[in-house]
Amino acid sequence: MQMIPKLLYGAATTLLCAELQAAPLPEHMQVQLLPATGEPVTVAELTLKPLAEGGYEYSLAMNQVIFSDQFLSMRPFKCLDAPQQMLCHLPYPYTKTSHITGDDLRNLEYDLLFIHRKPSDYGIDPWNGVYYQLTLNEDEGKIEGDIRAVDLDILAAPPAAGDAYPITPDDLHETAAETHAFPRLVIQQ
């Protein structure tokens, strides 16, 4: 019976040490889209404020200078022009928090939703949604995102009460990176 408290103490000590060793993220970070070839494009600045209970409160300021104003399918969009593909930012239209932890980056993922389209397309189709699935790289002090395809029509109606995250892992699909102008995203200092 004495072994159980020792095991629990050991596990708690390991978790505490891991938490203390994890370097805090910088207060200001750049959100960059990475093209298949060429230089990264800084699309936003992320400002982080550490919280006493853990994680961070954040604010995201999109780099308005690099986006063009487009009126597509009867709605205004801010779009990043690339020769083979435009990437249009879709602000999340429902209430959520601006809080992230190393284990839960969904709020930030929802603030970085896009829809891709060809420059020659007439309108915009939420079926062509882009979701960057984020992971924290503590060793390098950055957040990295891999592109996923998602049908953003799911956002046409408000989510059920109490459900701040209507996009589920089943809604995210692998997509061929070479078919996208910006297959990766990185958030770093």
SVG drawing of the C-alpha trace seen along z (x, -y; Angstrom):
<svg xmlns="http://www.w3.org/2000/svg" viewBox="-28 -48 42 50">
<polyline fill="none" stroke="black" stroke-width="0.4" points="0.0,0.0 2.9,-2.4 4.0,-2.0 1.0,-3.8 1.6,-7.1 5.3,-7.0 4.2,-6.3 1.7,-9.2 4.4,-11.5 6.8,-10.4 4.3,-11.1 3.4,-14.5 7.1,-15.4 7.7,-14.4 4.7,-16.5 5.8,-19.5 9.4,-19.2 8.2,-19.0 6.0,-22.0 8.9,-24.0 11.3,-23.0 8.9,-24.0 10.1,-27.3 7.4,-29.9 6.4,-31.1 7.5,-34.7 5.0,-37.5 5.0,-38.4 5.1,-35.9 4.7,-36.1 2.1,-33.9 3.6,-32.8 2.2,-30.8 4.9,-28.7 4.7,-28.2 5.9,-25.0 8.7,-27.1 9.7,-30.7 9.8,-32.9 7.3,-32.7 4.5,-35.2 3.7,-36.9 -0.1,-37.0 -0.6,-38.0 1.0,-38.9 0.1,-36.8 0.4,-38.4 0.5,-36.1 -0.2,-36.8 0.6,-33.9 -2.2,-33.0 -1.7,-32.0 -3.8,-28.9 -1.8,-27.8 -1.8,-28.5 -2.1,-31.8 -4.6,-34.5 -4.0,-35.7 -4.8,-38.3 -4.3,-37.9 -3.8,-40.9 -4.1,-40.1 -1.6,-41.8 -4.1,-43.8 -1.5,-45.2 -0.9,-41.9 -4.5,-40.9 -6.7,-42.2 -10.3,-43.1 -12.6,-40.8 -16.4,-40.6 -17.2,-36.9 -20.5,-35.2 -22.1,-38.3 -19.6,-38.7 -16.4,-40.6 -13.2,-38.6 -9.6,-39.4 -7.6,-37.3 -3.9,-36.5 -3.2,-36.4 -0.9,-33.7 -0.6,-32.8 -2.2,-29.4 -4.4,-29.9 -6.0,-32.6 -6.3,-32.0 -9.2,-33.9 -9.4,-34.4 -12.7,-33.3 -13.1,-34.9 -14.9,-32.5 -18.4,-34.0 -19.4,-32.6 -18.4,-33.1 -15.3,-31.4 -12.5,-32.3 -9.0,-33.4 -7.2,-31.0 -4.7,-28.3 -2.6,-25.7 0.1,-23.4 -2.5,-20.6 -5.4,-22.7 -4.8,-25.1 -8.3,-24.9 -9.2,-28.5 -6.2,-29.7 -6.9,-27.1 -10.5,-28.6 -9.0,-32.1 -6.8,-30.9 -9.5,-29.4 -9.2,-30.0 -11.0,-29.1 -8.9,-28.5 -10.0,-29.3 -8.5,-29.7 -8.0,-33.3 -10.2,-32.6 -13.1,-31.3 -16.3,-33.4 -17.2,-33.1 -16.0,-31.2 -17.0,-27.8 -16.7,-26.9 -16.3,-23.3 -12.7,-24.4 -11.9,-25.1 -8.4,-25.1 -7.7,-24.2 -4.2,-24.4 -4.0,-21.7 -1.6,-23.2 1.0,-21.6 3.3,-23.2 7.0,-22.5 8.3,-23.3 11.9,-22.6 12.0,-25.3 9.5,-27.7 7.1,-27.7 3.7,-26.5 3.5,-24.5 0.5,-23.8 -0.2,-21.2 -2.9,-21.8 -6.1,-19.9 -9.1,-20.1 -12.4,-20.8 -15.9,-21.7 -16.6,-25.0 -20.3,-24.8 -20.5,-23.4 -20.2,-27.0 -23.3,-28.1 -25.5,-27.6 -24.5,-28.4 -23.2,-25.5 -25.4,-23.8 -25.5,-25.6 -22.4,-24.8 -20.5,-23.5 -17.8,-26.1 -16.0,-23.7 -18.3,-22.4 -15.4,-21.2 -14.5,-17.7 -11.4,-15.5 -13.7,-13.5 -14.3,-16.7 -10.6,-17.2 -9.0,-15.4 -5.5,-14.8 -4.8,-16.8 -2.0,-16.8 0.3,-19.6 1.6,-20.1 -1.9,-21.2 -1.9,-24.2 -0.1,-27.5 0.6,-27.4 0.7,-23.9 2.2,-24.8 1.9,-27.4 4.4,-28.4 4.1,-30.7 7.5,-31.9 9.4,-34.9"/>
</svg>
